[in-house]
């Protein structure tokens, strides 16, 4: 794998999972607190926040694979 992987989360659990998979990665959490849209069902709200985190970080690392996640 030649791509650089960026984890857009400071979650120790997510870091542990990527490390167990043997994927080298850099931790770069989103810098802004992202609001949750209360009108969305929970599963859509989580996806929206994860996407927003990834989109923020990919602007800083456009040539990387950015993984955004949220619970």
Secondary structure as a PSIPRED ss2 file (coil, helix, strand):
# PSIPRED VFORMAT (PSIPRED V4.0)

   1 X C   1.000  0.000  0.000
   2 X C   1.000  0.000  0.000
   3 X C   1.000  0.000  0.000
   4 X E   0.000  0.000  1.000
   5 X E   0.000  0.000  1.000
   6 X E   0.000  0.000  1.000
   7 X E   0.000  0.000  1.000
   8 X C   1.000  0.000  0.000
   9 X C   1.000  0.000  0.000
  10 X C   1.000  0.000  0.000
  11 X C   1.000  0.000  0.000
  12 X H   0.000  1.000  0.000
  13 X H   0.000  1.000  0.000
  14 X H   0.000  1.000  0.000
  15 X H   0.000  1.000  0.000
  16 X H   0.000  1.000  0.000
  17 X H   0.000  1.000  0.000
  18 X H   0.000  1.000  0.000
  19 X H   0.000  1.000  0.000
  20 X H   0.000  1.000  0.000
  21 X C   1.000  0.000  0.000
  22 X C   1.000  0.000  0.000
  23 X C   1.000  0.000  0.000
  24 X C   1.000  0.000  0.000
  25 X E   0.000  0.000  1.000
  26 X E   0.000  0.000  1.000
  27 X E   0.000  0.000  1.000
  28 X C   1.000  0.000  0.000
  29 X C   1.000  0.000  0.000
  30 X C   1.000  0.000  0.000
  31 X C   1.000  0.000  0.000
  32 X C   1.000  0.000  0.000
  33 X C   1.000  0.000  0.000
  34 X C   1.000  0.000  0.000
  35 X C   1.000  0.000  0.000
  36 X C   1.000  0.000  0.000
  37 X C   1.000  0.000  0.000
  38 X C   1.000  0.000  0.000
  39 X C   1.000  0.000  0.000
  40 X C   1.000  0.000  0.000
  41 X C   1.000  0.000  0.000
  42 X H   0.000  1.000  0.000
  43 X H   0.000  1.000  0.000
  44 X H   0.000  1.000  0.000
  45 X H   0.000  1.000  0.000
  46 X H   0.000  1.000  0.000
  47 X H   0.000  1.000  0.000
  48 X H   0.000  1.000  0.000
  49 X H   0.000  1.000  0.000
  50 X H   0.000  1.000  0.000
  51 X H   0.000  1.000  0.000
  52 X H   0.000  1.000  0.000
  53 X H   0.000  1.000  0.000
  54 X H   0.000  1.000  0.000
  55 X H   0.000  1.000  0.000
  56 X H   0.000  1.000  0.000
  57 X H   0.000  1.000  0.000
  58 X H   0.000  1.000  0.000
  59 X H   0.000  1.000  0.000
  60 X H   0.000  1.000  0.000
  61 X C   1.000  0.000  0.000
  62 X C   1.000  0.000  0.000
  63 X C   1.000  0.000  0.000
  64 X E   0.000  0.000  1.000
  65 X E   0.000  0.000  1.000
  66 X E   0.000  0.000  1.000
  67 X E   0.000  0.000  1.000
  68 X C   1.000  0.000  0.000
  69 X C   1.000  0.000  0.000
  70 X C   1.000  0.000  0.000
  71 X C   1.000  0.000  0.000
